[in-house]
C-alpha cells in the first residue's frame, strides 16, 4: 500500500514537472508580460519583444509594457527607442519617476537627451512643490543658525531644512537651556497662505498663517499653552536683514489684539 501511494505521488510530480518544463502558452496579457520578463532574464530578447507585443494586443497595462520595452531596448543598445518609451510614459501622466531612475537598467540611460527630458517632465508632475515659486518664498530662513537676543545674548540654535521635495520647511529649535521645539511650514494651496504649526516640549502650540509682505514673512493666528489651557492672539514676522541675518519677531496679545507685547525676538546668524 505504501509503495503504491509513493508511486502515484512520483508519477504526479513527474507530470507536473514535465508540464512546467515544457512551458504553457500564456492565455492573457499578464501571462504574456510574465513570459516577456522571463525571456529578458534569459537574454532571449526577440522572444521578449514578441511576448510584449502579445501582451499589448490583450490590453495589458500600457505603462508596464512601456517600462519593459524600455528595458529591452536599453539592453539591446537602442537607447533612442528606450528613451522614446520613457517619454511615452511621461506623456501619459505617469509620475512614478523613482521607479525609473532607480531601475538598474533604465538608470544607465542618464545623459541621453530624450531620457533626461522625459525624466524632467515626469519629475515636474511628480514633485510639484519643487516647481512652484510660492514654495520658495520662505527660503531666506533656510539654514543652520545661531540665534541671539536683541542685547546679544545667546538664545539657542535653529535648523531650518526643506523637506518632502520642497513641500514644507522643517524647523528644529534648541534653546540655550536645551529646551526643544519644532514647526512645519508650508503653503496652503487652498488659500494661498503660508502656514506654521509649532509644538514645543513645554506645551506651547502656535498656529499662524499669512504671507510675504514688504517687511518679511508675516503670519498671524494663535498661541495656545497646554499647561494653562489658554489661547491668545499671536503674530510673527521674519525679516531678511541687509547683512544676511534674519530677524524673528514674535508678539502676543492678552486683550484680543488691542495691544501687543514681545513674546520673543531673535537675530539669526549663519553658523560657520
C-alpha positions in Angstrom: 0.0 0.0 0.0 2.8 2.4 0.9 4.7 1.6 -2.3 1.6 2.1 -4.4 0.9 5.6 -2.9 4.6 6.5 -3.3 4.5 5.5 -7.0 1.3 7.6 -7.6 2.9 10.7 -5.9 6.1 10.2 -8.0 4.0 10.0 -11.2 2.1 13.1 -10.3 5.3 15.1 -9.5 6.8 13.9 -12.8 3.7 15.0 -14.8 3.7 18.4 -13.1 7.5 18.9 -13.7 7.1 17.9 -17.4 4.2 20.3 -17.8 6.2 23.2 -16.2 9.3 22.4 -18.2 7.5 22.3 -21.5 6.0 25.7 -20.8 2.4 26.7 -21.1 1.3 29.2 -23.7 0.0 32.3 -21.9 -3.7 32.9 -22.1 -3.9 36.6 -21.1 -1.9 39.8 -21.1 -0.5 39.2 -17.7 0.8 35.8 -18.8 2.5 37.2 -21.9 4.0 40.0 -19.8 5.5 37.5 -17.4 6.8 35.5 -20.3 8.5 38.7 -21.6 10.2 39.3 -18.3 11.3 35.7 -18.1 12.7 35.8 -21.6 14.6 39.1 -20.8 16.2 37.4 -17.8 17.3 34.6 -20.0 18.6 37.1 -22.7 16.1 35.9 -25.3 15.4 39.4 -26.3 13.5 38.6 -29.6 11.1 36.3 -27.6 10.7 39.0 -25.0 9.7 41.6 -27.6 7.2 39.2 -29.2 5.7 38.4 -25.8 5.3 42.1 -25.1 3.5 42.6 -28.4 1.1 39.9 -27.5 0.5 41.4 -24.0 -0.2 44.7 -25.7 -2.7 43.1 -28.0 -4.6 41.9 -25.0 -4.7 45.5 -23.5 -2.3 44.7 -20.7 -1.1 47.7 -18.6 0.4 50.2 -21.1 2.8 51.7 -18.6 4.3 48.3 -17.6 4.7 47.5 -21.3 6.5 50.8 -21.9 8.7 50.1 -18.9 9.6 46.6 -20.0 10.2 47.6 -23.6 12.5 50.4 -22.4 14.5 47.9 -20.5 14.7 45.6 -23.6 15.8 48.5 -25.9 18.4 49.5 -23.4 19.8 46.0 -23.1 19.9 45.7 -26.9 21.7 49.0 -27.3 18.8 51.1 -28.8 18.9 54.0 -26.4 16.8 56.3 -28.6 14.0 53.7 -28.7 14.4 53.2 -24.9 14.2 56.9 -24.3 11.1 57.1 -26.5 9.4 54.5 -24.3 10.2 56.6 -21.2 8.9 59.7 -22.9 5.6 57.9 -23.7 5.3 57.1 -20.0 5.8 60.8 -19.2 3.3 61.9 -21.8 0.7 59.5 -20.3 0.9 61.4 -17.0 2.9 58.7 -15.1 4.6 60.2 -12.0 6.5 57.2 -10.6 9.8 58.7 -11.6 11.6 57.0 -8.8 10.8 53.6 -10.3 12.7 54.6 -13.5 15.7 56.5 -12.1 16.3 53.7 -9.5 16.0 50.9 -12.0 19.4 49.3 -12.6 18.8 49.0 -16.3 16.9 52.2 -17.2 19.2 54.4 -15.0 22.0 53.7 -17.4 20.2 56.0 -19.9 21.0 59.1 -17.8 22.8 61.5 -20.1 20.7 60.6 -23.1 18.8 63.8 -24.2 15.5 62.2 -24.7 15.6 60.2 -21.5 16.7 63.3 -19.5 13.9 65.4 -21.0 11.3 62.8 -20.2 12.6 62.4 -16.6 12.5 66.2 -16.1 8.9 66.3 -17.4 7.9 63.5 -15.2 9.6 65.0 -12.2 7.7 68.2 -12.7 4.4 66.3 -12.3 5.7 64.0 -9.5 7.2 66.8 -7.4 5.0 69.9 -8.0 6.2 71.9 -5.0 9.8 72.0 -6.4 8.3 73.7 -9.4 6.1 76.2 -7.7 7.7 79.5 -6.9 5.3 80.1 -4.0 7.1 77.4 -2.0 10.4 79.3 -2.4 9.2 82.5 -0.6 10.5 81.4 2.8 13.8 80.1 1.6 15.7 83.0 3.2 15.0 81.3 6.5 16.7 78.0 5.4 20.0 77.1 7.0 21.8 76.2 10.2 21.7 79.2 12.6 22.9 80.6 15.9 20.3 82.9 17.4 20.9 85.8 19.7 18.7 88.2 21.6 18.5 92.0 20.9 21.2 92.6 23.5 23.5 89.9 22.0 22.9 87.1 24.5 22.9 83.6 23.1 19.3 82.3 22.7 19.8 79.0 21.0 20.3 77.3 17.7 17.9 76.6 14.9 18.0 74.3 11.9 15.6 75.0 9.0 15.5 72.5 6.2 13.4 71.9 3.1 11.6 68.6 3.2 9.3 66.4 1.1 10.7 67.6 -2.2 10.1 71.2 -1.4 6.6 70.9 0.0 7.5 72.1 3.5 10.1 73.6 5.8 11.0 71.8 9.0 12.2 73.8 11.9 14.2 72.2 14.8 14.9 74.6 17.6 17.1 74.1 20.7 17.3 77.0 23.2 20.2 77.9 25.4 18.9 75.7 28.2 18.5 72.7 26.0 14.7 73.0 25.5 13.4 72.0 22.1 10.6 72.8 19.7 9.7 72.0 16.1 7.5 73.5 13.4 6.4 72.6 10.0 5.8 75.5 7.5 4.1 75.1 4.2 1.9 76.8 1.6 -1.8 76.0 2.0 -2.7 75.8 -1.7 -6.4 76.2 -0.9 -6.0 79.7 0.4 -2.5 80.5 -0.9 -1.3 81.3 2.6 1.8 80.2 4.4 1.1 78.2 7.5 3.2 77.5 10.5 2.3 74.8 13.1 4.6 74.8 16.1 4.9 72.5 19.1 7.4 72.6 21.9 8.2 70.4 24.8 6.9 73.0 27.2 3.4 72.8 25.7 3.4 75.9 23.5 1.4 75.4 20.4 1.4 78.0 17.6 -1.0 78.0 14.7 -0.4 81.0 12.4 -0.9 81.8 8.7 -0.3 84.7 6.3 2.2 85.5 3.6 5.1 87.5 2.3 4.9 91.3 2.8 7.3 94.2 2.2 8.5 93.7 5.8 9.0 90.0 5.5 7.0 86.8 6.2 4.1 87.9 8.4 2.0 85.1 9.9 -0.9 85.7 12.3 -3.0 83.4 14.5 -3.0 81.9 18.0 -0.7 80.8 20.7 -2.1 78.0 22.9 -0.4 76.9 26.1 -1.2 73.3 27.1 -0.3 73.7 30.8 -2.8 76.5 31.4 -5.2 75.7 28.6 -5.2 79.3 27.4 -5.3 80.6 23.9 -4.3 84.2 22.9 -3.8 86.1 19.6 -0.3 85.7 18.3 1.7 87.1 15.3 5.2 86.5 13.9 7.4 88.4 11.5 10.6 87.0 9.8 12.7 89.7 8.1 15.8 89.3 6.0 18.3 91.9 7.1 20.8 93.7 4.7 23.8 91.9 6.4 22.3 88.4 5.7 20.9 87.9 9.2 17.3 87.1 9.8 15.2 88.8 12.5 12.4 86.8 14.1 9.9 88.9 16.0 7.0 87.3 17.9 4.2 89.2 19.6 1.3 88.2 21.8 -1.9 89.9 22.9 -3.8 89.4 26.1 -6.6 91.8 25.2 -7.9 90.3 21.9 -5.5 92.2 19.8 -5.9 95.7 21.2 -2.3 95.8 22.4 0.7 93.7 21.7 3.8 92.7 23.7 7.0 91.0 22.6 7.0 87.2 23.1 10.4 86.6 21.5 12.9 88.5 19.4 15.9 86.8 17.9 18.6 87.6 15.4 19.8 84.7 13.2 23.4 84.4 12.2 24.5 81.5 10.0 26.8 79.0 11.6 30.4 79.0 10.3 
